[in-house]
Amino acid sequence: MIMARPEQNNERPLTRSECGAAGQLARCLTEDLYKMTAAATASPNHVASLDRWVKRAKELNPHLTDEQADRVAVRLRTDHYQRMGRLSAQARKITREAEAELARVDGAGDTVTEGK
């Protein structure tokens, strides 16, 4: 099924909500994934970019010198990745427990119906 592209009045690219799933898929098929990834990670707002964390450090304390802001930025970035790691581990644990519970319930249900 081909979906029609929404009308566009100016030269700006369509937003994700404007192009929908079909437009996103078409873009993925026509764009170079490596170029898209490189462009995204080159952004100064990317999580790995130290500039993002220096900006955040200066927002938290505008009186920091550049050297102090760099040290705080490295610490903020490290703390962010550690927090994401902990949250990821918690999510994996919850998933494992839920899958085990579903397997236990499905197994118990099969045993009951076999016994009747």
N, CA and C of each residue as an Amber inpcrd file, in Angstrom:
protein
   348
   0.8410000  -1.1680000   0.0000000   0.0000000   0.0000000   0.0000000
   0.8890000   1.2350000   0.0000000   0.7000000   2.1280000  -0.9170000
   1.4850000   3.3420000  -1.0040000   0.6630000   4.4790000  -0.4210000
   1.2660000   5.1630000   0.5310000   0.5820000   6.2770000   1.1730000
   1.0270000   7.5650000   0.5020000   0.0940000   8.4830000   0.3200000
   0.4090000   9.7570000  -0.3150000   1.2170000  10.6250000   0.6430000
   2.1750000  11.3380000   0.0810000   2.9850000  12.2450000   0.8710000
   2.1750000  13.5080000   1.1490000   2.1590000  13.9810000   2.3850000
   1.3980000  15.1940000   2.6930000   1.9480000  16.3940000   1.9290000
   1.0570000  17.3400000   1.6700000   1.4750000  18.5500000   0.9630000
   2.4100000  19.3630000   1.8430000   3.3810000  19.9820000   1.2030000
   4.3570000  20.7670000   1.9250000   4.4850000  22.1200000   1.2420000
   4.3210000  23.1940000   2.0050000   4.3170000  24.5320000   1.4310000
   5.6930000  25.1420000   1.2900000   6.6500000  24.7150000   2.0700000
   7.9760000  25.3180000   2.0070000   9.0350000  24.2270000   1.7850000
  10.2760000  24.6010000   1.8590000  11.3600000  23.6770000   1.5400000
  11.8650000  22.8800000   2.7390000  11.2700000  23.0500000   3.8910000
  11.7500000  22.3120000   5.0610000  11.4040000  20.8360000   4.9410000
  12.2240000  19.9610000   5.5410000  11.8910000  18.5320000   5.5110000
  10.6600000  18.2380000   6.3560000   9.9790000  17.1670000   6.0260000
   8.8080000  16.7720000   6.8000000   9.2270000  16.2920000   8.1780000
   8.4020000  16.5570000   9.1740000   8.6520000  16.0450000  10.5090000
   8.1920000  14.5910000  10.5680000   8.5540000  13.9080000  11.6200000
   8.1630000  12.5030000  11.7630000   6.6510000  12.3450000  11.7900000
   5.9720000  13.2510000  12.4760000   4.5160000  13.1350000  12.5540000
   3.8640000  13.4100000  11.2060000   4.4830000  14.2430000  10.3880000
   3.9200000  14.5510000   9.0800000   4.0950000  13.4150000   8.0860000
   5.2150000  12.7330000   8.1410000   5.4540000  11.7060000   7.1260000
   4.9410000  10.3310000   7.5540000   4.7220000  10.1220000   8.8340000
   4.1700000   8.8700000   9.3040000   5.1090000   7.6900000   9.1110000
   4.6040000   6.4990000   9.4130000   5.4270000   5.2900000   9.3460000
   5.9040000   5.0010000   7.9280000   5.0230000   5.2150000   6.9610000
   5.4030000   4.9400000   5.5740000   6.5360000   5.8590000   5.1250000
   6.4540000   7.1310000   5.5060000   7.5060000   8.0760000   5.1530000
   8.8150000   7.7610000   5.8460000   8.7330000   7.3390000   7.0950000
   9.9420000   6.9650000   7.8220000  10.5940000   5.7470000   7.1840000
   9.7790000   4.7750000   6.7980000  10.3120000   3.5880000   6.1410000
  10.9460000   3.9540000   4.8070000  10.2800000   4.8150000   4.0410000
  10.8280000   5.2400000   2.7570000  12.1510000   5.9640000   2.9490000
  12.2420000   6.7850000   3.9750000  13.4980000   7.4890000   4.2300000
  14.5990000   6.5110000   4.5980000  14.2820000   5.5290000   5.4170000
  15.2890000   4.5330000   5.7980000  15.7710000   3.7410000   4.5870000
  14.8750000   3.5060000   3.6350000  15.2530000   2.7490000   2.4490000
  16.0850000   3.5750000   1.4760000  15.8790000   4.8880000   1.4700000
  16.5800000   5.7220000   0.5010000  17.8050000   6.4200000   1.0780000
  17.8450000   6.6290000   2.3660000  18.9710000   7.3370000   2.9810000
  20.0690000   6.3470000   3.3530000  21.2820000   6.8540000   3.4360000
  22.4180000   6.0510000   3.8660000  22.4240000   6.0230000   5.3920000
  22.2430000   4.8390000   5.9620000  22.1450000   4.6980000   7.4150000
  23.3950000   5.2230000   8.1080000  24.5530000   4.9620000   7.5350000
  25.7960000   5.3940000   8.1670000  25.9060000   6.9170000   8.1870000
  25.4490000   7.5760000   7.1290000  25.4650000   9.0450000   7.1050000
  24.4690000   9.6050000   8.1270000  23.2990000   8.9760000   8.2220000
  22.3050000   9.4290000   9.1900000  22.8360000   9.2810000  10.6160000
  23.4730000   8.1500000  10.8960000  24.0270000   7.9030000  12.2250000
  25.1490000   8.8790000  12.5270000  26.0390000   9.0980000  11.5580000
  27.1490000  10.0280000  11.7540000  26.6350000  11.4340000  12.0140000
  25.6020000  11.8430000  11.2900000  25.0380000  13.1810000  11.4870000
  24.4120000  13.3070000  12.8770000  23.7470000  12.2670000  13.3250000
  23.1020000  12.3060000  14.6370000  24.1310000  12.3570000  15.7590000
  25.1810000  11.5630000  15.6450000  26.1780000  11.5300000  16.7100000
  27.1160000  12.7230000  16.6700000  27.1780000  13.4420000  15.5530000
  28.0250000  14.6350000  15.4570000  27.3650000  15.8440000  16.0990000
  26.0940000  15.7320000  16.3990000  25.3550000  16.8460000  16.9910000
  25.9430000  17.2030000  18.3580000  26.0550000  18.4940000  18.6640000
  26.5460000  18.8810000  19.9900000  25.5660000  18.5110000  21.1110000
  24.3420000  18.1550000  20.7520000  23.3650000  17.7460000  21.7560000
  23.3250000  16.2410000  21.9630000  24.1770000  15.4960000  21.2640000
  24.2120000  14.0460000  21.4260000  24.7030000  13.7040000  22.8190000
  24.2060000  12.6090000  23.3720000  24.5320000  12.2150000  24.7420000
  26.0370000  12.0640000  24.9430000  26.7440000  11.5650000  23.9570000
  28.1810000  11.3270000  24.1030000  28.9980000  12.6130000  23.9640000
  28.3860000  13.6760000  23.4620000  29.1090000  14.9250000  23.2430000
  29.3800000  15.6190000  24.5700000  30.6400000  15.9330000  24.8100000
  30.9930000  16.6110000  26.0520000  30.4180000  18.0270000  26.0850000
  30.2120000  18.6340000  24.9130000  29.6310000  19.9780000  24.8590000
  28.2640000  20.0260000  25.5360000  27.4800000  18.9650000  25.3350000
  26.1570000  18.9030000  25.9620000  26.2810000  18.9530000  27.4770000
  27.2480000  18.2270000  28.0230000  27.4000000  18.1390000  29.4690000
  28.0580000  19.3870000  30.0420000  28.9400000  20.0390000  29.2710000
  29.5150000  21.3120000  29.7100000  28.4010000  22.3580000  29.8220000
  27.5220000  22.3750000  28.8330000  26.3860000  23.3000000  28.8580000
  25.5100000  23.0340000  30.0820000  25.2610000  21.7650000  30.3580000
  24.4430000  21.3910000  31.5260000  25.1380000  21.8010000  32.8230000
  26.4660000  21.6000000  32.9070000  27.2180000  21.9720000  34.1070000
  27.1340000  23.4760000  34.3420000  27.2380000  24.2550000  33.2640000
  27.1640000  25.7150000  33.4040000  25.7490000  26.1710000  33.7300000
  24.7380000  25.4070000  33.3160000  23.3640000  25.7300000  33.7090000
  23.1860000  25.5110000  35.2060000  23.8030000  24.4430000  35.7180000
  23.6800000  24.1280000  37.1380000  24.4470000  25.1280000  37.9960000
  25.6150000  25.5760000  37.4940000  26.4270000  26.5300000  38.2380000
  27.1080000  27.4870000  37.2680000  26.5270000  28.6490000  37.0270000
  27.0750000  29.5810000  36.0380000  28.4410000  30.1620000  36.4150000
  28.8620000  30.0070000  37.6580000  30.1200000  30.5980000  38.1090000
  31.3280000  29.6890000  37.8840000  31.1390000  28.5330000  37.2790000
  32.2530000  27.6120000  37.0310000  33.1940000  28.1710000  35.9760000
  34.4820000  27.9170000  36.1810000  35.4470000  28.2300000  35.1250000
  35.3370000  27.1500000  34.0600000  35.9800000  27.3650000  32.9150000
  35.9290000  26.3670000  31.8380000  36.5200000  25.0400000  32.2790000
  37.6170000  25.0860000  33.0120000  38.2540000  23.8510000  33.4830000
  37.3520000  23.1070000  34.4630000  36.7460000  23.8450000  35.3780000
  35.8260000  23.2280000  36.3340000  34.6070000  22.6510000  35.6160000
  34.0900000  23.3870000  34.6460000  32.9250000  22.9250000  33.8970000
  33.2530000  21.6460000  33.1300000  34.4750000  21.5460000  32.5870000
  34.8870000  20.3200000  31.8950000  34.9180000  19.1340000  32.8420000
  35.4660000  19.3460000  34.0540000  35.5320000  18.2430000  35.0300000
  34.1280000  17.8240000  35.4710000  33.2650000  18.8060000  35.7230000
  31.8890000  18.4960000  36.1260000  31.1590000  17.8030000  34.9760000
  31.4020000  18.2400000  33.7440000  30.7460000  17.6410000  32.5840000
  31.1180000  16.1700000  32.4370000  32.3930000  15.8530000  32.6250000
  32.8190000  14.4480000  32.5450000  32.1060000  13.6330000  33.6130000
  31.9850000  14.1980000  34.8170000  31.3100000  13.4940000  35.9060000
  29.8140000  13.3230000  35.6150000  29.1770000  14.3660000  35.0800000
  27.7550000  14.2740000  34.7300000  27.5200000  13.1950000  33.6770000
  28.3890000  13.1530000  32.6690000  28.2450000  12.1490000  31.6130000
  28.4390000  10.7420000  32.1780000  29.4540000  10.5690000  33.0460000
  29.6920000   9.2670000  33.6720000  28.4970000   8.8380000  34.5150000
  27.9740000   9.7700000  35.3020000  26.8030000   9.4700000  36.1380000
  25.5990000   9.0850000  35.2720000  25.4310000   9.7760000  34.1480000
  24.3270000   9.4630000  33.2420000  24.4290000   8.0250000  32.7300000
  25.6140000   7.6460000  32.2660000  25.7840000   6.2930000  31.7320000
  25.6320000   5.2380000  32.8290000  26.1080000   5.5270000  34.0320000
  25.9220000   4.5770000  35.1360000  24.4450000   4.4200000  35.4740000
  23.7210000   5.5400000  35.4900000  22.2760000   5.4890000  35.7600000
  21.5520000   4.6960000  34.6870000  21.8930000   4.9380000  33.4200000
  21.2650000   4.1980000  32.3240000  21.5800000   2.7040000  32.4240000
  22.7980000   2.3750000  32.8410000  23.1670000   0.9680000  33.0220000
  22.3430000   0.3050000  34.1120000  22.1680000   1.0230000  35.2290000
  21.3490000   0.4740000  36.3200000  19.9060000   0.2770000  35.8750000
  19.3470000   1.2800000  35.1920000  17.9670000   1.1660000  34.7180000
  17.8140000   0.0340000  33.7110000  18.8130000  -0.1370000  32.8550000
  18.7790000  -1.2230000  31.8750000  18.8050000  -2.5770000  32.5740000
  19.6690000  -2.7030000  33.5830000  19.7380000  -3.9600000  34.3320000
  18.4210000  -4.2510000  35.0400000  17.8040000  -3.2120000  35.6170000
  16.5130000  -3.3990000  36.2730000  15.4470000  -3.8310000  35.2790000
  15.4500000  -3.2260000  34.1010000  14.4660000  -3.5840000  33.0760000
  14.6620000  -5.0290000  32.6190000  15.9190000  -5.4440000  32.4480000
  16.1770000  -6.8370000  32.0500000  15.7300000  -7.8060000  33.1320000
  15.9490000  -7.4460000  34.4070000  15.5350000  -8.3030000  35.5190000
  14.0110000  -8.4350000  35.5550000  13.3110000  -7.3230000  35.4000000
  11.8460000  -7.3500000  35.3950000  11.3350000  -8.1940000  34.2370000
  11.9760000  -8.0670000  33.0720000  11.5760000  -8.8550000  31.9110000
  11.7800000 -10.3420000  32.1680000  12.9530000 -10.7030000  32.7110000
  13.2170000 -12.1210000  33.0250000  12.1910000 -12.6650000  34.0100000
  11.8910000 -11.8860000  35.0650000  10.9300000 -12.3400000  36.0670000
   9.5360000 -12.4920000  35.4650000   9.1470000 -11.5500000  34.6080000
   7.8260000 -11.6320000  33.9750000   7.7460000 -12.8320000  33.0380000
   8.8140000 -13.0720000  32.2750000   8.8260000 -14.2270000  31.3740000
   8.7880000 -15.5320000  32.1610000   9.4970000 -15.5880000  33.2900000
   9.4740000 -16.7880000  34.1310000   8.0800000 -17.0120000  34.7110000
   7.4380000 -15.9300000  35.1390000   6.0890000 -16.0390000  35.6880000
   5.0960000 -16.5040000  34.6210000   5.2160000 -15.9540000  33.4050000
   4.3440000 -16.3890000  32.3140000   4.5740000 -17.8640000  31.9740000
   5.8280000 -18.2620000  31.9530000   6.1370000 -19.6620000  31.6670000
   5.5790000 -20.5630000  32.7640000   5.6650000 -20.1110000  34.0330000
   5.1320000 -20.8960000  35.1440000   3.6160000 -21.0090000  35.0390000
   2.9500000 -19.8960000  34.7310000   1.4880000 -19.9000000  34.6150000
   1.0600000 -20.7520000  33.4200000   1.7310000 -20.5980000  32.2720000
   1.4020000 -21.4020000  31.0970000   1.6470000 -22.8830000  31.3680000
   2.7200000 -23.1830000  32.0630000   3.0230000 -24.5770000  32.4000000
   1.9980000 -25.1560000  33.3440000   1.5510000 -24.3690000  34.3220000
   0.5420000 -24.8320000  35.2690000  -0.7940000 -25.0180000  34.5710000
  -1.1160000 -24.1310000  33.6520000  -2.3690000 -24.2390000  32.9120000
  -2.4120000 -25.4750000  32.0360000  -1.2710000 -25.8230000  31.4130000
  -1.2160000 -27.0090000  30.5740000  -1.3860000 -28.2720000  31.4090000
  -0.8090000 -28.2710000  32.6180000  -0.8920000 -29.4450000  33.4770000
  -2.3360000 -29.6650000  33.9220000  -3.0520000 -28.6100000  34.2380000
  -4.4410000 -28.7290000  34.7090000  -5.3070000 -29.2820000  33.5900000
  -5.1630000 -28.8000000  32.3730000  -6.0210000 -29.2660000  31.2950000
  -5.6800000 -30.6960000  30.9010000  -4.4100000 -31.0980000  31.0770000
  -4.0540000 -32.4770000  30.7510000  -4.6320000 -33.4500000  31.7540000
  -4.7930000 -33.0120000  33.0130000  -5.2830000 -33.9030000  34.0480000
  -6.7760000 -34.1310000  33.9640000  -7.5180000 -33.2810000  33.2990000
  -8.9810000 -33.4270000  33.2200000  -9.3820000 -34.4120000  32.2150000
